[in-house]
Amino acid sequence: ASKATVWEALNDPDILKQAIPGCESVEREGEDGFTATVKVKVGPVKAKFKGAVTLSNIDAPNGYTITGEGKGGAAGFGKGGADIKLTDADGGTLLSYTATASVGGKMAQIGSRLIDSTAKKLAGEFFAKFNELVSEPAAEQAETAADDVEGTAVASSNMKQEAEDTQETPATPEKPGLMRPAILIPAAILAVAVIYYLSTGA
């Protein structure tokens, strides 16, 4: 998808709600923030997190900085942030991010290894769904064009493959102990568990 399309999706509550694992609601708060409610399970701890995220350093459609925190009652709390960057890539857009987060309360007693593995899993689920939601319209348009121009179907297929090859999904945090965006946005938006923090490859 184009950078403008990806940017719009990153700011669309409906898209975020569909992409964030366990998300019950996402609402826009003014021009620079979101509130969300997300259910998440980290090891033996299950909780519903309610949190708020604020956007800063907004440079549409190139990226922004996310900061936020969420509370999960007896399960604890989480807070963190992420820098999201969009760049043009062959056949699409490359979404990259760096994220940091911390947790307190019962969740802090679980251990960083389990928290990191859960964050990685949620991040993978978020970005896979986000990519599916954002890329699907472009794929449908390509198929429609193929009906009118001979050979377009093959070309579109090749372009789609090239776009997939350029996508990146960081498998590990930038630094030891960092949380994955999927948990961040949800986590930040939910309390750490990253909008599930946003981000890699659309």
C-alpha positions as CSV (number, residue, x, y, z in Angstrom):
1,A,0.0,0.0,0.0
2,S,1.1,3.6,-0.5
3,K,2.6,5.5,2.4
4,A,-0.5,7.8,2.6
5,T,-2.7,4.7,2.9
6,V,-0.7,3.2,5.6
7,W,-0.5,6.5,7.5
8,E,-4.3,6.8,7.3
9,A,-4.8,3.3,8.6
10,L,-2.4,3.9,11.6
11,N,-4.8,6.8,12.6
12,D,-8.0,4.9,11.9
13,P,-9.7,3.7,15.2
14,D,-11.7,1.0,13.3
15,I,-8.5,-0.4,11.7
16,L,-6.7,-0.4,14.9
17,K,-9.5,-2.1,16.8
18,Q,-9.6,-4.9,14.2
19,A,-5.8,-5.4,14.3
20,I,-5.1,-5.2,18.0
21,P,-5.4,-8.6,19.7
22,G,-8.1,-8.6,22.4
23,C,-9.1,-5.1,21.7
24,E,-12.6,-4.1,22.8
25,S,-12.6,-0.5,21.8
26,V,-10.4,2.3,20.4
27,E,-11.6,5.9,20.3
28,R,-9.9,9.0,18.9
29,E,-9.3,11.7,21.5
30,G,-8.7,15.0,19.6
31,E,-6.0,15.3,17.0
32,D,-3.2,13.7,18.9
33,G,-4.5,10.8,20.9
34,F,-6.4,7.6,21.4
35,T,-8.0,5.7,24.3
36,A,-8.5,2.0,24.3
37,T,-9.7,-1.0,26.2
38,V,-7.9,-4.3,25.6
39,K,-8.1,-7.8,27.2
40,V,-4.7,-9.5,27.4
41,K,-3.2,-12.6,29.0
42,V,0.4,-12.7,30.0
43,G,1.3,-16.1,31.5
44,P,-1.1,-16.7,34.4
45,V,-2.2,-13.1,34.5
46,K,-5.4,-12.1,32.7
47,A,-6.6,-8.5,32.7
48,K,-8.6,-5.8,31.0
49,F,-6.4,-2.7,30.4
50,K,-7.7,0.7,29.9
51,G,-5.2,3.3,28.7
52,A,-4.5,6.4,26.7
53,V,-2.0,7.2,24.1
54,T,-0.7,10.6,23.0
55,L,0.9,11.3,19.6
56,S,3.7,13.8,19.2
57,N,6.4,14.7,16.7
58,I,3.7,14.2,14.1
59,D,5.2,14.3,10.6
60,A,2.4,13.1,8.3
61,P,2.6,10.8,6.4
62,N,6.2,9.9,7.6
63,G,5.7,9.0,11.2
64,Y,5.2,10.1,14.8
65,T,6.1,9.3,18.4
66,I,3.7,7.4,20.7
67,T,3.6,7.7,24.5
68,G,1.1,6.3,26.8
69,E,0.1,4.2,29.8
70,G,-2.6,1.9,30.8
71,K,-4.0,0.3,34.0
72,G,-5.2,-3.3,34.5
73,G,-6.5,-3.1,38.0
74,A,-4.9,-5.8,40.3
75,A,-2.8,-7.0,37.3
76,G,-0.7,-3.9,37.4
77,F,0.1,-1.1,35.0
78,G,2.2,-0.4,32.0
79,K,3.7,2.6,30.3
80,G,6.0,3.2,27.4
81,G,6.5,4.8,24.0
82,A,7.4,4.1,20.4
83,D,8.8,5.9,17.4
84,I,7.0,5.0,14.2
85,K,8.5,5.7,10.8
86,L,7.1,5.1,7.3
87,T,9.3,5.1,4.2
88,D,8.7,4.3,0.5
89,A,9.7,0.8,-0.6
90,D,9.5,-1.1,-3.9
91,G,5.8,-1.9,-4.4
92,G,4.7,-0.5,-1.1
93,T,5.6,1.0,2.3
94,L,8.1,0.0,4.9
95,L,6.9,0.6,8.5
96,S,9.6,0.5,11.1
97,Y,9.6,1.2,14.9
98,T,11.6,1.3,18.1
99,A,9.7,0.8,21.3
100,T,10.3,0.9,25.1
101,A,8.0,0.0,27.9
102,S,7.9,-0.9,31.6
103,V,5.3,-2.7,33.8
104,G,4.5,-2.7,37.4
105,G,2.3,-4.6,39.9
106,K,1.5,-8.3,39.4
107,M,2.7,-8.3,35.8
108,A,6.1,-7.2,36.9
109,Q,6.5,-10.4,38.9
110,I,6.0,-12.6,35.9
111,G,9.5,-12.1,34.5
112,S,10.9,-10.3,31.6
113,R,11.3,-13.4,29.4
114,L,7.7,-14.3,29.5
115,I,6.6,-10.7,29.0
116,D,8.9,-10.3,26.0
117,S,7.7,-13.5,24.4
118,T,4.1,-12.5,24.8
119,A,4.9,-9.0,23.5
120,K,6.5,-10.6,20.4
121,K,3.5,-12.8,19.8
122,L,1.0,-10.0,20.1
123,A,3.2,-7.7,17.9
124,G,3.3,-10.4,15.3
125,E,-0.5,-10.9,15.4
126,F,-1.1,-7.1,15.2
127,F,1.2,-6.4,12.3
128,A,0.0,-9.5,10.3
129,K,-3.6,-8.4,10.7
130,F,-2.8,-4.7,10.1
131,N,-0.9,-5.6,6.9
132,E,-3.9,-7.8,5.7
133,L,-6.4,-5.0,6.4
134,V,-4.3,-2.3,4.7
135,S,-3.0,-4.3,1.7
136,E,-6.3,-6.0,0.7
137,P,-7.8,-2.9,-1.0
138,A,-4.7,-2.5,-3.2
139,A,-4.8,-6.2,-4.1
140,E,-8.5,-6.0,-5.1
141,Q,-7.8,-3.0,-7.3
142,A,-4.9,-4.9,-9.0
143,E,-7.2,-7.9,-9.7
144,T,-9.8,-5.5,-11.3
145,A,-7.2,-4.0,-13.5
146,A,-6.1,-7.4,-14.6
147,D,-9.5,-8.0,-16.2
148,D,-9.0,-5.1,-18.5
149,V,-5.3,-5.3,-19.4
150,E,-3.7,-8.5,-20.7
151,G,-0.7,-9.6,-18.6
152,T,-1.6,-7.3,-15.7
153,A,-2.4,-10.2,-13.4
154,V,1.1,-11.6,-13.7
155,A,2.6,-8.2,-13.2
156,S,0.4,-7.5,-10.2
157,S,1.4,-10.9,-8.7
158,N,5.1,-10.1,-9.1
159,M,4.6,-6.6,-7.6
160,K,2.8,-8.1,-4.6
161,Q,5.6,-10.6,-4.0
162,E,8.2,-7.9,-4.2
163,A,6.2,-5.8,-1.7
164,E,6.0,-8.7,0.7
165,D,9.8,-9.3,0.3
166,T,10.5,-5.7,1.4
167,Q,8.4,-5.9,4.5
168,E,10.2,-6.0,7.9
169,T,8.9,-7.3,11.2
170,P,11.6,-6.8,13.8
171,A,11.6,-10.1,15.7
172,T,13.2,-8.7,18.9
173,P,13.2,-5.4,20.8
174,E,15.8,-2.8,19.9
175,K,17.3,-3.2,23.4
176,P,17.1,-5.8,26.2
177,G,13.8,-5.7,28.0
178,L,12.0,-3.5,25.4
179,M,8.5,-4.3,24.6
180,R,7.0,-5.1,21.2
181,P,4.7,-2.6,19.7
182,A,1.8,-4.9,19.5
183,I,1.8,-4.9,23.2
184,L,2.8,-1.3,23.3
185,I,-0.1,0.1,21.5
186,P,-2.3,-2.3,23.2
187,A,-0.1,-2.1,26.1
188,A,0.5,1.6,25.8
189,I,-3.0,1.9,24.5
190,L,-3.6,-0.9,26.9
191,A,-0.8,-1.0,29.2
192,V,2.2,-2.7,27.7
193,A,1.1,-6.1,27.2
194,V,1.4,-1.5,21.5
195,I,-1.6,0.0,19.3
196,Y,-0.4,-3.1,20.8
197,Y,2.2,-0.6,19.6
198,L,2.1,-0.1,16.2
199,S,4.1,-1.4,13.8
200,T,6.1,-3.2,10.8
201,G,5.4,-3.8,7.2
202,A,2.3,-2.9,5.4
